[in-house]
Amino acid sequence: MCKSDNLIKAVLERAQDSDGKKKLTCAVAFELSQKFDVGPAEIGRICNHQNIKICKCQLGCFA
């Protein structure tokens, strides 16, 4: 499994179901970006592709 596959899997595992929608908190998005040594924008792209909403955004990075 390549790095990007592991990252996608981690994002999917950390996303929570809420009201029938997948959500990932901003803090977790930043944690994953540091762990996998990718920029926050890459996490955002994965979330967009997987229909995961970034919530509780601290800096407006994922608005």
mmCIF file as Biopython writes it, N, C-alpha, C and O atoms, coordinates in Angstrom:
data_model
#
loop_
_atom_site.group_PDB
_atom_site.id
_atom_site.type_symbol
_atom_site.label_atom_id
_atom_site.label_alt_id
_atom_site.label_comp_id
_atom_site.label_asym_id
_atom_site.label_entity_id
_atom_site.label_seq_id
_atom_site.pdbx_PDB_ins_code
_atom_site.Cartn_x
_atom_site.Cartn_y
_atom_site.Cartn_z
_atom_site.occupancy
_atom_site.B_iso_or_equiv
_atom_site.auth_seq_id
_atom_site.auth_asym_id
_atom_site.pdbx_PDB_model_num
ATOM 1   N N  . MET A ? 1  ? 0.853   -1.179 0.000  1.0 0.0 1  A 1 
ATOM 2   C CA . MET A ? 1  ? 0.000   0.000  0.000  1.0 0.0 1  A 1 
ATOM 3   C C  . MET A ? 1  ? 0.897   1.240  0.000  1.0 0.0 1  A 1 
ATOM 4   O O  . MET A ? 1  ? 1.825   1.330  0.803  1.0 0.0 1  A 1 
ATOM 5   N N  . CYS A ? 2  ? 0.626   2.195  -0.896 1.0 0.0 2  A 1 
ATOM 6   C CA . CYS A ? 2  ? 1.474   3.375  -0.993 1.0 0.0 2  A 1 
ATOM 7   C C  . CYS A ? 2  ? 1.048   4.433  0.027  1.0 0.0 2  A 1 
ATOM 8   O O  . CYS A ? 2  ? -0.003  4.329  0.659  1.0 0.0 2  A 1 
ATOM 9   N N  . LYS A ? 3  ? 1.888   5.443  0.164  1.0 0.0 3  A 1 
ATOM 10  C CA . LYS A ? 3  ? 1.655   6.499  1.142  1.0 0.0 3  A 1 
ATOM 11  C C  . LYS A ? 3  ? 0.294   7.164  0.955  1.0 0.0 3  A 1 
ATOM 12  O O  . LYS A ? 3  ? -0.413  7.406  1.933  1.0 0.0 3  A 1 
ATOM 13  N N  . SER A ? 4  ? -0.082  7.462  -0.290 1.0 0.0 4  A 1 
ATOM 14  C CA . SER A ? 4  ? -1.370  8.130  -0.518 1.0 0.0 4  A 1 
ATOM 15  C C  . SER A ? 4  ? -2.537  7.213  -0.166 1.0 0.0 4  A 1 
ATOM 16  O O  . SER A ? 4  ? -3.556  7.685  0.338  1.0 0.0 4  A 1 
ATOM 17  N N  . ASP A ? 5  ? -2.407  5.917  -0.421 1.0 0.0 5  A 1 
ATOM 18  C CA . ASP A ? 5  ? -3.463  4.977  -0.027 1.0 0.0 5  A 1 
ATOM 19  C C  . ASP A ? 5  ? -3.605  4.930  1.489  1.0 0.0 5  A 1 
ATOM 20  O O  . ASP A ? 5  ? -4.718  4.887  2.014  1.0 0.0 5  A 1 
ATOM 21  N N  . ASN A ? 6  ? -2.470  4.938  2.192  1.0 0.0 6  A 1 
ATOM 22  C CA . ASN A ? 6  ? -2.499  4.942  3.658  1.0 0.0 6  A 1 
ATOM 23  C C  . ASN A ? 6  ? -3.123  6.226  4.187  1.0 0.0 6  A 1 
ATOM 24  O O  . ASN A ? 6  ? -3.857  6.199  5.175  1.0 0.0 6  A 1 
ATOM 25  N N  . LEU A ? 7  ? -2.836  7.342  3.540  1.0 0.0 7  A 1 
ATOM 26  C CA . LEU A ? 7  ? -3.401  8.624  3.956  1.0 0.0 7  A 1 
ATOM 27  C C  . LEU A ? 7  ? -4.914  8.624  3.759  1.0 0.0 7  A 1 
ATOM 28  O O  . LEU A ? 7  ? -5.656  9.029  4.654  1.0 0.0 7  A 1 
ATOM 29  N N  . ILE A ? 8  ? -5.369  8.179  2.609  1.0 0.0 8  A 1 
ATOM 30  C CA . ILE A ? 8  ? -6.810  8.122  2.341  1.0 0.0 8  A 1 
ATOM 31  C C  . ILE A ? 8  ? -7.491  7.213  3.360  1.0 0.0 8  A 1 
ATOM 32  O O  . ILE A ? 8  ? -8.549  7.552  3.892  1.0 0.0 8  A 1 
ATOM 33  N N  . LYS A ? 9  ? -6.888  6.072  3.628  1.0 0.0 9  A 1 
ATOM 34  C CA . LYS A ? 9  ? -7.447  5.143  4.611  1.0 0.0 9  A 1 
ATOM 35  C C  . LYS A ? 9  ? -7.526  5.792  5.989  1.0 0.0 9  A 1 
ATOM 36  O O  . LYS A ? 9  ? -8.526  5.636  6.690  1.0 0.0 9  A 1 
ATOM 37  N N  . ALA A ? 10 ? -6.487  6.515  6.381  1.0 0.0 10 A 1 
ATOM 38  C CA . ALA A ? 10 ? -6.469  7.185  7.686  1.0 0.0 10 A 1 
ATOM 39  C C  . ALA A ? 10 ? -7.551  8.255  7.769  1.0 0.0 10 A 1 
ATOM 40  O O  . ALA A ? 10 ? -8.223  8.377  8.792  1.0 0.0 10 A 1 
ATOM 41  N N  . VAL A ? 11 ? -7.725  9.033  6.699  1.0 0.0 11 A 1 
ATOM 42  C CA . VAL A ? 11 ? -8.768  10.061 6.681  1.0 0.0 11 A 1 
ATOM 43  C C  . VAL A ? 11 ? -10.140 9.406  6.835  1.0 0.0 11 A 1 
ATOM 44  O O  . VAL A ? 11 ? -10.963 9.864  7.628  1.0 0.0 11 A 1 
ATOM 45  N N  . LEU A ? 12 ? -10.387 8.341  6.084  1.0 0.0 12 A 1 
ATOM 46  C CA . LEU A ? 12 ? -11.672 7.650  6.161  1.0 0.0 12 A 1 
ATOM 47  C C  . LEU A ? 12 ? -11.917 7.057  7.546  1.0 0.0 12 A 1 
ATOM 48  O O  . LEU A ? 12 ? -13.040 7.091  8.050  1.0 0.0 12 A 1 
ATOM 49  N N  . GLU A ? 13 ? -10.875 6.520  8.155  1.0 0.0 13 A 1 
ATOM 50  C CA . GLU A ? 13 ? -11.016 5.929  9.485  1.0 0.0 13 A 1 
ATOM 51  C C  . GLU A ? 13 ? -11.290 6.974  10.551 1.0 0.0 13 A 1 
ATOM 52  O O  . GLU A ? 13 ? -12.036 6.717  11.496 1.0 0.0 13 A 1 
ATOM 53  N N  . ARG A ? 14 ? -10.692 8.151  10.408 1.0 0.0 14 A 1 
ATOM 54  C CA . ARG A ? 14 ? -10.841 9.201  11.417 1.0 0.0 14 A 1 
ATOM 55  C C  . ARG A ? 14 ? -12.099 10.050 11.229 1.0 0.0 14 A 1 
ATOM 56  O O  . ARG A ? 14 ? -12.510 10.753 12.153 1.0 0.0 14 A 1 
ATOM 57  N N  . ALA A ? 15 ? -12.709 9.994  10.056 1.0 0.0 15 A 1 
ATOM 58  C CA . ALA A ? 15 ? -13.936 10.747 9.812  1.0 0.0 15 A 1 
ATOM 59  C C  . ALA A ? 15 ? -15.075 10.136 10.628 1.0 0.0 15 A 1 
ATOM 60  O O  . ALA A ? 15 ? -15.190 8.915  10.741 1.0 0.0 15 A 1 
ATOM 61  N N  . GLN A ? 16 ? -15.906 10.998 11.188 1.0 0.0 16 A 1 
ATOM 62  C CA . GLN A ? 16 ? -17.023 10.564 12.013 1.0 0.0 16 A 1 
ATOM 63  C C  . GLN A ? 16 ? -18.341 10.764 11.275 1.0 0.0 16 A 1 
ATOM 64  O O  . GLN A ? 16 ? -18.506 11.736 10.539 1.0 0.0 16 A 1 
ATOM 65  N N  . ASP A ? 17 ? -19.270 9.846  11.474 1.0 0.0 17 A 1 
ATOM 66  C CA . ASP A ? 17 ? -20.619 10.023 10.927 1.0 0.0 17 A 1 
ATOM 67  C C  . ASP A ? 17 ? -21.400 10.952 11.842 1.0 0.0 17 A 1 
ATOM 68  O O  . ASP A ? 17 ? -21.427 10.761 13.058 1.0 0.0 17 A 1 
ATOM 69  N N  . SER A ? 18 ? -22.032 11.955 11.253 1.0 0.0 18 A 1 
ATOM 70  C CA . SER A ? 18 ? -22.870 12.885 11.999 1.0 0.0 18 A 1 
ATOM 71  C C  . SER A ? 18 ? -24.032 13.293 11.110 1.0 0.0 18 A 1 
ATOM 72  O O  . SER A ? 18 ? -23.831 13.875 10.044 1.0 0.0 18 A 1 
ATOM 73  N N  . ASP A ? 19 ? -25.233 12.991 11.545 1.0 0.0 19 A 1 
ATOM 74  C CA . ASP A ? 19 ? -26.434 13.302 10.771 1.0 0.0 19 A 1 
ATOM 75  C C  . ASP A ? 19 ? -26.375 12.707 9.360  1.0 0.0 19 A 1 
ATOM 76  O O  . ASP A ? 19 ? -26.834 13.328 8.402  1.0 0.0 19 A 1 
ATOM 77  N N  . GLY A ? 20 ? -25.820 11.527 9.239  1.0 0.0 20 A 1 
ATOM 78  C CA . GLY A ? 20 ? -25.747 10.860 7.951  1.0 0.0 20 A 1 
ATOM 79  C C  . GLY A ? 20 ? -24.654 11.379 7.030  1.0 0.0 20 A 1 
ATOM 80  O O  . GLY A ? 20 ? -24.603 11.002 5.859  1.0 0.0 20 A 1 
ATOM 81  N N  . LYS A ? 21 ? -23.779 12.239 7.542  1.0 0.0 21 A 1 
ATOM 82  C CA . LYS A ? 21 ? -22.684 12.794 6.743  1.0 0.0 21 A 1 
ATOM 83  C C  . LYS A ? 21 ? -21.362 12.518 7.445  1.0 0.0 21 A 1 
ATOM 84  O O  . LYS A ? 21 ? -21.293 12.461 8.673  1.0 0.0 21 A 1 
ATOM 85  N N  . LYS A ? 22 ? -20.320 12.350 6.647  1.0 0.0 22 A 1 
ATOM 86  C CA . LYS A ? 22 ? -18.981 12.158 7.201  1.0 0.0 22 A 1 
ATOM 87  C C  . LYS A ? 22 ? -18.368 13.511 7.497  1.0 0.0 22 A 1 
ATOM 88  O O  . LYS A ? 22 ? -18.447 14.428 6.679  1.0 0.0 22 A 1 
ATOM 89  N N  . LYS A ? 23 ? -17.750 13.640 8.677  1.0 0.0 23 A 1 
ATOM 90  C CA . LYS A ? 23 ? -17.097 14.886 9.073  1.0 0.0 23 A 1 
ATOM 91  C C  . LYS A ? 23 ? -15.740 14.581 9.698  1.0 0.0 23 A 1 
ATOM 92  O O  . LYS A ? 23 ? -15.538 13.540 10.324 1.0 0.0 23 A 1 
ATOM 93  N N  . LEU A ? 24 ? -14.821 15.520 9.507  1.0 0.0 24 A 1 
ATOM 94  C CA . LEU A ? 24 ? -13.481 15.419 10.074 1.0 0.0 24 A 1 
ATOM 95  C C  . LEU A ? 24 ? -13.166 16.769 10.699 1.0 0.0 24 A 1 
ATOM 96  O O  . LEU A ? 24 ? -13.321 17.803 10.048 1.0 0.0 24 A 1 
ATOM 97  N N  . THR A ? 25 ? -12.729 16.774 11.941 1.0 0.0 25 A 1 
ATOM 98  C CA . THR A ? 25 ? -12.425 18.054 12.558 1.0 0.0 25 A 1 
ATOM 99  C C  . THR A ? 25 ? -11.131 18.626 11.996 1.0 0.0 25 A 1 
ATOM 100 O O  . THR A ? 25 ? -10.258 17.896 11.526 1.0 0.0 25 A 1 
ATOM 101 N N  . CYS A ? 26 ? -11.033 19.922 12.055 1.0 0.0 26 A 1 
ATOM 102 C CA . CYS A ? 26 ? -9.844  20.620 11.581 1.0 0.0 26 A 1 
ATOM 103 C C  . CYS A ? 26 ? -8.591  20.120 12.317 1.0 0.0 26 A 1 
ATOM 104 O O  . CYS A ? 26 ? -7.543  19.902 11.709 1.0 0.0 26 A 1 
ATOM 105 N N  . ALA A ? 27 ? -8.724  19.945 13.618 1.0 0.0 27 A 1 
ATOM 106 C CA . ALA A ? 27 ? -7.577  19.489 14.416 1.0 0.0 27 A 1 
ATOM 107 C C  . ALA A ? 27 ? -7.078  18.129 13.927 1.0 0.0 27 A 1 
ATOM 108 O O  . ALA A ? 27 ? -5.871  17.906 13.834 1.0 0.0 27 A 1 
ATOM 109 N N  . VAL A ? 28 ? -7.993  17.232 13.618 1.0 0.0 28 A 1 
ATOM 110 C CA . VAL A ? 28 ? -7.605  15.907 13.120 1.0 0.0 28 A 1 
ATOM 111 C C  . VAL A ? 28 ? -6.995  16.028 11.727 1.0 0.0 28 A 1 
ATOM 112 O O  . VAL A ? 28 ? -6.039  15.321 11.406 1.0 0.0 28 A 1 
ATOM 113 N N  . ALA A ? 29 ? -7.540  16.920 10.896 1.0 0.0 29 A 1 
ATOM 114 C CA . ALA A ? 29 ? -6.977  17.128 9.560  1.0 0.0 29 A 1 
ATOM 115 C C  . ALA A ? 29 ? -5.520  17.586 9.654  1.0 0.0 29 A 1 
ATOM 116 O O  . ALA A ? 29 ? -4.659  17.087 8.929  1.0 0.0 29 A 1 
ATOM 117 N N  . PHE A ? 30 ? -5.249  18.540 10.552 1.0 0.0 30 A 1 
ATOM 118 C CA . PHE A ? 30 ? -3.872  19.002 10.728 1.0 0.0 30 A 1 
ATOM 119 C C  . PHE A ? 30 ? -2.985  17.905 11.303 1.0 0.0 30 A 1 
ATOM 120 O O  . PHE A ? 30 ? -1.825  17.777 10.910 1.0 0.0 30 A 1 
ATOM 121 N N  . GLU A ? 31 ? -3.519  17.117 12.227 1.0 0.0 31 A 1 
ATOM 122 C CA . GLU A ? 31 ? -2.761  15.998 12.801 1.0 0.0 31 A 1 
ATOM 123 C C  . GLU A ? 31 ? -2.350  15.015 11.702 1.0 0.0 31 A 1 
ATOM 124 O O  . GLU A ? 31 ? -1.202  14.573 11.651 1.0 0.0 31 A 1 
ATOM 125 N N  . LEU A ? 32 ? -3.291  14.680 10.830 1.0 0.0 32 A 1 
ATOM 126 C CA . LEU A ? 32 ? -2.998  13.754 9.735  1.0 0.0 32 A 1 
ATOM 127 C C  . LEU A ? 32 ? -1.997  14.349 8.746  1.0 0.0 32 A 1 
ATOM 128 O O  . LEU A ? 32 ? -1.131  13.638 8.235  1.0 0.0 32 A 1 
ATOM 129 N N  . SER A ? 33 ? -2.113  15.649 8.477  1.0 0.0 33 A 1 
ATOM 130 C CA . SER A ? 33 ? -1.169  16.272 7.537  1.0 0.0 33 A 1 
ATOM 131 C C  . SER A ? 33 ? 0.255   16.223 8.090  1.0 0.0 33 A 1 
ATOM 132 O O  . SER A ? 33 ? 1.209   16.031 7.336  1.0 0.0 33 A 1 
ATOM 133 N N  . GLN A ? 34 ? 0.397   16.395 9.398  1.0 0.0 34 A 1 
ATOM 134 C CA . GLN A ? 34 ? 1.732   16.315 10.004 1.0 0.0 34 A 1 
ATOM 135 C C  . GLN A ? 34 ? 2.237   14.874 10.023 1.0 0.0 34 A 1 
ATOM 136 O O  . GLN A ? 34 ? 3.398   14.610 9.711  1.0 0.0 34 A 1 
ATOM 137 N N  . LYS A ? 35 ? 1.365   13.957 10.386 1.0 0.0 35 A 1 
ATOM 138 C CA . LYS A ? 35 ? 1.758   12.548 10.481 1.0 0.0 35 A 1 
ATOM 139 C C  . LYS A ? 35 ? 2.224   12.005 9.136  1.0 0.0 35 A 1 
ATOM 140 O O  . LYS A ? 35 ? 3.182   11.234 9.075  1.0 0.0 35 A 1 
ATOM 141 N N  . PHE A ? 36 ? 1.549   12.404 8.056  1.0 0.0 36 A 1 
ATOM 142 C CA . PHE A ? 36 ? 1.870   11.888 6.728  1.0 0.0 36 A 1 
ATOM 143 C C  . PHE A ? 36 ? 2.750   12.840 5.926  1.0 0.0 36 A 1 
ATOM 144 O O  . PHE A ? 36 ? 3.041   12.590 4.756  1.0 0.0 36 A 1 
ATOM 145 N N  . ASP A ? 37 ? 3.173   13.934 6.563  1.0 0.0 37 A 1 
ATOM 146 C CA . ASP A ? 37 ? 4.078   14.911 5.943  1.0 0.0 37 A 1 
ATOM 147 C C  . ASP A ? 37 ? 3.529   15.430 4.611  1.0 0.0 37 A 1 
ATOM 148 O O  . ASP A ? 37 ? 4.220   15.434 3.592  1.0 0.0 37 A 1 
ATOM 149 N N  . VAL A ? 38 ? 2.264   15.867 4.649  1.0 0.0 38 A 1 
ATOM 150 C CA . VAL A ? 38 ? 1.624   16.493 3.499  1.0 0.0 38 A 1 
ATOM 151 C C  . VAL A ? 38 ? 1.004   17.807 3.963  1.0 0.0 38 A 1 
ATOM 152 O O  . VAL A ? 38 ? 0.780   18.009 5.156  1.0 0.0 38 A 1 
ATOM 153 N N  . GLY A ? 39 ? 0.734   18.675 3.036  1.0 0.0 39 A 1 
ATOM 154 C CA . GLY A ? 39 ? 0.112   19.940 3.371  1.0 0.0 39 A 1 
ATOM 155 C C  . GLY A ? 39 ? -1.365  19.765 3.700  1.0 0.0 39 A 1 
ATOM 156 O O  . GLY A ? 39 ? -1.983  18.788 3.276  1.0 0.0 39 A 1 
ATOM 157 N N  . PRO A ? 40 ? -1.934  20.705 4.453  1.0 0.0 40 A 1 
ATOM 158 C CA . PRO A ? 40 ? -3.360  20.644 4.765  1.0 0.0 40 A 1 
ATOM 159 C C  . PRO A ? 40 ? -4.235  20.614 3.516  1.0 0.0 40 A 1 
ATOM 160 O O  . PRO A ? 40 ? -5.317  20.028 3.534  1.0 0.0 40 A 1 
ATOM 161 N N  . ALA A ? 41 ? -3.782  21.234 2.440  1.0 0.0 41 A 1 
ATOM 162 C CA . ALA A ? 41 ? -4.561  21.239 1.196  1.0 0.0 41 A 1 
ATOM 163 C C  . ALA A ? 41 ? -4.767  19.822 0.662  1.0 0.0 41 A 1 
ATOM 164 O O  . ALA A ? 41 ? -5.810  19.528 0.079  1.0 0.0 41 A 1 
ATOM 165 N N  . GLU A ? 42 ? -3.789  18.948 0.854  1.0 0.0 42 A 1 
ATOM 166 C CA . GLU A ? 42 ? -3.928  17.557 0.400  1.0 0.0 42 A 1 
ATOM 167 C C  . GLU A ? 42 ? -5.025  16.850 1.190  1.0 0.0 42 A 1 
ATOM 168 O O  . GLU A ? 42 ? -5.801  16.079 0.623  1.0 0.0 42 A 1 
ATOM 169 N N  . ILE A ? 43 ? -5.092  17.106 2.483  1.0 0.0 43 A 1 
ATOM 170 C CA . ILE A ? 43 ? -6.162  16.533 3.300  1.0 0.0 43 A 1 
ATOM 171 C C  . ILE A ? 43 ? -7.509  17.067 2.804  1.0 0.0 43 A 1 
ATOM 172 O O  . ILE A ? 43 ? -8.480  16.317 2.696  1.0 0.0 43 A 1 
ATOM 173 N N  . GLY A ? 44 ? -7.559  18.353 2.507  1.0 0.0 44 A 1 
ATOM 174 C CA . GLY A ? 44 ? -8.780  18.966 1.981  1.0 0.0 44 A 1 
ATOM 175 C C  . GLY A ? 44 ? -9.221  18.338 0.678  1.0 0.0 44 A 1 
ATOM 176 O O  . GLY A ? 44 ? -10.411 18.093 0.480  1.0 0.0 44 A 1 
ATOM 177 N N  . ARG A ? 45 ? -8.276  18.073 -0.221 1.0 0.0 45 A 1 
ATOM 178 C CA . ARG A ? 45 ? -8.606  17.433 -1.500 1.0 0.0 45 A 1 
ATOM 179 C C  . ARG A ? 45 ? -9.175  16.025 -1.289 1.0 0.0 45 A 1 
ATOM 180 O O  . ARG A ? 45 ? -10.148 15.632 -1.932 1.0 0.0 45 A 1 
ATOM 181 N N  . ILE A ? 46 ? -8.559  15.288 -0.391 1.0 0.0 46 A 1 
ATOM 182 C CA . ILE A ? 46 ? -9.051  13.944 -0.096 1.0 0.0 46 A 1 
ATOM 183 C C  . ILE A ? 46 ? -10.467 14.019 0.470  1.0 0.0 46 A 1 
ATOM 184 O O  . ILE A ? 46 ? -11.342 13.249 0.075  1.0 0.0 46 A 1 
ATOM 185 N N  . CYS A ? 47 ? -10.684 14.944 1.391  1.0 0.0 47 A 1 
ATOM 186 C CA . CYS A ? 47 ? -12.011 15.093 1.985  1.0 0.0 47 A 1 
ATOM 187 C C  . CYS A ? 47 ? -13.041 15.484 0.923  1.0 0.0 47 A 1 
ATOM 188 O O  . CYS A ? 47 ? -14.150 14.949 0.911  1.0 0.0 47 A 1 
ATOM 189 N N  . ASN A ? 48 ? -12.685 16.401 0.045  1.0 0.0 48 A 1 
ATOM 190 C CA . ASN A ? 48 ? -13.607 16.785 -1.027 1.0 0.0 48 A 1 
ATOM 191 C C  . ASN A ? 48 ? -13.953 15.580 -1.898 1.0 0.0 48 A 1 
ATOM 192 O O  . ASN A ? 48 ? -15.114 15.367 -2.244 1.0 0.0 48 A 1 
ATOM 193 N N  . HIS A ? 49 ? -12.941 14.802 -2.246 1.0 0.0 49 A 1 
ATOM 194 C CA . HIS A ? 49 ? -13.143 13.636 -3.114 1.0 0.0 49 A 1 
ATOM 195 C C  . HIS A ? 49 ? -13.998 12.565 -2.432 1.0 0.0 49 A 1 
ATOM 196 O O  . HIS A ? 49 ? -14.770 11.864 -3.087 1.0 0.0 49 A 1 
ATOM 197 N N  . GLN A ? 50 ? -13.853 12.448 -1.115 1.0 0.0 50 A 1 
ATOM 198 C CA . GLN A ? 50 ? -14.570 11.421 -0.360 1.0 0.0 50 A 1 
ATOM 199 C C  . GLN A ? 50 ? -15.878 11.945 0.252  1.0 0.0 50 A 1 
ATOM 200 O O  . GLN A ? 50 ? -16.531 11.238 1.019  1.0 0.0 50 A 1 
ATOM 201 N N  . ASN A ? 51 ? -16.256 13.184 -0.089 1.0 0.0 51 A 1 
ATOM 202 C CA . ASN A ? 51 ? -17.472 13.815 0.455  1.0 0.0 51 A 1 
ATOM 203 C C  . ASN A ? 51 ? -17.454 13.886 1.978  1.0 0.0 51 A 1 
ATOM 204 O O  . ASN A ? 51 ? -18.453 13.609 2.642  1.0 0.0 51 A 1 
ATOM 205 N N  . ILE A ? 52 ? -16.293 14.266 2.514  1.0 0.0 52 A 1 
ATOM 206 C CA . ILE A ? 52 ? -16.133 14.452 3.958  1.0 0.0 52 A 1 
ATOM 207 C C  . ILE A ? 52 ? -16.044 15.952 4.215  1.0 0.0 52 A 1 
ATOM 208 O O  . ILE A ? 52 ? -15.262 16.655 3.575  1.0 0.0 52 A 1 
ATOM 209 N N  . LYS A ? 53 ? -16.841 16.429 5.146  1.0 0.0 53 A 1 
ATOM 210 C CA . LYS A ? 53 ? -16.867 17.850 5.496  1.0 0.0 53 A 1 
ATOM 211 C C  . LYS A ? 53 ? -15.886 18.115 6.631  1.0 0.0 53 A 1 
ATOM 212 O O  . LYS A ? 53 ? -15.889 17.413 7.642  1.0 0.0 53 A 1 
ATOM 213 N N  . ILE A ? 54 ? -15.047 19.133 6.455  1.0 0.0 54 A 1 
ATOM 214 C CA . ILE A ? 54 ? -14.158 19.569 7.531  1.0 0.0 54 A 1 
ATOM 215 C C  . ILE A ? 54 ? -14.991 20.455 8.463  1.0 0.0 54 A 1 
ATOM 216 O O  . ILE A ? 54 ? -15.648 21.391 8.008  1.0 0.0 54 A 1 
ATOM 217 N N  . CYS A ? 55 ? -14.963 20.162 9.751  1.0 0.0 55 A 1 
ATOM 218 C CA . CYS A ? 55 ? -15.747 20.953 10.701 1.0 0.0 55 A 1 
ATOM 219 C C  . CYS A ? 55 ? -14.850 21.476 11.829 1.0 0.0 55 A 1 
ATOM 220 O O  . CYS A ? 55 ? -13.716 21.035 12.012 1.0 0.0 55 A 1 
ATOM 221 N N  . LYS A ? 56 ? -15.396 22.413 12.557 1.0 0.0 56 A 1 
ATOM 222 C CA . LYS A ? 56 ? -14.685 23.045 13.678 1.0 0.0 56 A 1 
ATOM 223 C C  . LYS A ? 56 ? -13.346 23.595 13.221 1.0 0.0 56 A 1 
ATOM 224 O O  . LYS A ? 56 ? -12.326 23.409 13.886 1.0 0.0 56 A 1 
ATOM 225 N N  . CYS A ? 57 ? -13.356 24.275 12.081 1.0 0.0 57 A 1 
ATOM 226 C CA . CYS A ? 57 ? -12.121 24.805 11.511 1.0 0.0 57 A 1 
ATOM 227 C C  . CYS A ? 57 ? -11.626 25.977 12.342 1.0 0.0 57 A 1 
ATOM 228 O O  . CYS A ? 57 ? -12.373 26.912 12.627 1.0 0.0 57 A 1 
ATOM 229 N N  . GLN A ? 58 ? -10.364 25.915 12.726 1.0 0.0 58 A 1 
ATOM 230 C CA . GLN A ? 58 ? -9.770  26.888 13.631 1.0 0.0 58 A 1 
ATOM 231 C C  . GLN A ? 58 ? -9.268  28.126 12.907 1.0 0.0 58 A 1 
ATOM 232 O O  . GLN A ? 58 ? -9.290  29.214 13.482 1.0 0.0 58 A 1 
ATOM 233 N N  . LEU A ? 59 ? -8.820  28.000 11.679 1.0 0.0 59 A 1 
ATOM 234 C CA . LEU A ? 59 ? -8.176  29.118 10.985 1.0 0.0 59 A 1 
ATOM 235 C C  . LEU A ? 59 ? -8.826  29.475 9.667  1.0 0.0 59 A 1 
ATOM 236 O O  . LEU A ? 59 ? -8.361  30.388 8.985  1.0 0.0 59 A 1 
ATOM 237 N N  . GLY A ? 60 ? -9.868  28.795 9.294  1.0 0.0 60 A 1 
ATOM 238 C CA . GLY A ? 60 ? -10.507 29.046 8.016  1.0 0.0 60 A 1 
ATOM 239 C C  . GLY A ? 60 ? -9.801  28.394 6.847  1.0 0.0 60 A 1 
ATOM 240 O O  . GLY A ? 60 ? -10.100 28.708 5.695  1.0 0.0 60 A 1 
ATOM 241 N N  . CYS A ? 61 ? -8.882  27.504 7.115  1.0 0.0 61 A 1 
ATOM 242 C CA . CYS A ? 61 ? -8.112  26.834 6.059  1.0 0.0 61 A 1 
ATOM 243 C C  . CYS A ? 61 ? -8.990  25.917 5.215  1.0 0.0 61 A 1 
ATOM 244 O O  . CYS A ? 61 ? -8.733  25.729 4.026  1.0 0.0 61 A 1 
ATOM 245 N N  . PHE A ? 62 ? -10.011 25.353 5.819  1.0 0.0 62 A 1 
ATOM 246 C CA . PHE A ? 62 ? -10.835 24.370 5.138  1.0 0.0 62 A 1 
ATOM 247 C C  . PHE A ? 62 ? -12.245 24.891 4.886  1.0 0.0 62 A 1 
ATOM 248 O O  . PHE A ? 62 ? -13.187 24.104 4.794  1.0 0.0 62 A 1 
ATOM 249 N N  . ALA A ? 63 ? -12.399 26.190 4.775  1.0 0.0 63 A 1 
ATOM 250 C CA . ALA A ? 63 ? -13.754 26.776 4.602  1.0 0.0 63 A 1 
ATOM 251 C C  . ALA A ? 63 ? -14.342 26.385 3.279  1.0 0.0 63 A 1 
ATOM 252 O O  . ALA A ? 63 ? -15.464 26.780 2.961  1.0 0.0 63 A 1 
#
